Amino acid sequence: MSRQSNSIERARKPQKCPVCGTVPLASILYGYPNYSSELEQELQEGRTTLGGCCVSEDDAAWECPHCGQKIYRRKEL
């Protein structure tokens, strides 16, 4: 999946969503996570979201649990 033209990049995880201001942003967890009560709590609180099992070099790092805006980690040159 390619990035949209309105993609947002940041060097670090933002404190709040740059689009709607929601706090906190969720970290996106890719792959096959070990399901636990701690992960369930993070999912319910919106601190973590599941990104799927297919992992690429250009996946978003964070997502707003309210508006769905994905934020990518800026690559160092």
C-alpha positions as CSV (number, residue, x, y, z in Angstrom):
1,M,0.0,0.0,0.0
2,S,1.4,3.4,-0.9
3,R,1.3,6.6,1.1
4,Q,-1.4,9.1,0.4
5,S,-0.3,12.6,-0.7
6,N,-1.4,14.0,2.6
7,S,0.8,11.7,4.7
8,I,2.4,13.1,7.8
9,E,5.9,12.2,8.9
10,R,7.5,12.8,12.3
11,A,10.9,11.9,13.8
12,R,9.2,11.0,17.1
13,K,5.8,10.0,18.3
14,P,3.6,13.2,18.5
15,Q,2.0,14.0,21.8
16,K,-1.4,14.4,20.1
17,C,-2.9,13.9,16.6
18,P,-1.8,16.7,14.3
19,V,-5.2,16.6,12.5
20,C,-7.8,16.4,15.3
21,G,-5.8,16.8,18.5
22,T,-6.8,13.5,20.1
23,V,-4.6,12.2,22.9
24,P,-3.0,9.7,23.0
25,L,-1.9,8.4,19.6
26,A,-1.8,4.7,19.2
27,S,1.4,2.9,18.3
28,I,0.8,0.4,15.5
29,L,1.8,-3.2,16.2
30,Y,2.6,-5.3,13.1
31,G,3.1,-9.0,12.7
32,Y,1.7,-11.7,14.9
33,P,1.6,-10.3,18.5
34,N,1.5,-12.3,21.6
35,Y,-2.0,-11.7,22.9
36,S,-2.1,-10.9,26.6
37,S,-4.2,-9.0,29.1
38,E,-1.7,-6.1,28.9
39,L,-2.1,-5.9,25.1
40,E,-5.9,-6.1,25.5
41,Q,-5.8,-3.2,27.9
42,E,-3.6,-1.1,25.5
43,L,-6.0,-1.9,22.6
44,Q,-9.1,-0.8,24.7
45,E,-7.4,2.4,25.8
46,G,-6.3,3.3,22.3
47,R,-2.6,3.2,23.1
48,T,-2.0,0.4,20.6
49,T,-3.7,-0.7,17.4
50,L,-3.0,-3.7,15.2
51,G,-1.5,-3.1,11.8
52,G,-1.8,-6.5,10.3
53,C,0.6,-9.4,9.6
54,C,2.1,-8.0,6.4
55,V,5.1,-5.8,7.2
56,S,6.8,-3.5,4.7
57,E,9.5,-0.9,4.9
58,D,7.0,1.9,4.5
59,D,4.4,1.2,7.2
60,A,2.9,3.9,9.4
61,A,4.2,3.9,13.0
62,W,1.3,5.7,14.8
63,E,-2.4,6.1,14.2
64,C,-5.1,8.4,15.7
65,P,-7.8,6.2,17.4
66,H,-10.3,9.0,16.7
67,C,-9.9,10.1,13.1
68,G,-7.7,7.3,11.8
69,Q,-4.8,9.6,10.6
70,K,-1.7,7.5,10.1
71,I,1.7,9.1,10.9
72,Y,4.9,7.8,9.5
73,R,8.3,7.7,11.2
74,R,10.6,10.1,9.3
75,K,13.5,8.2,7.8
76,E,17.0,9.5,8.6
77,L,19.1,10.3,5.5
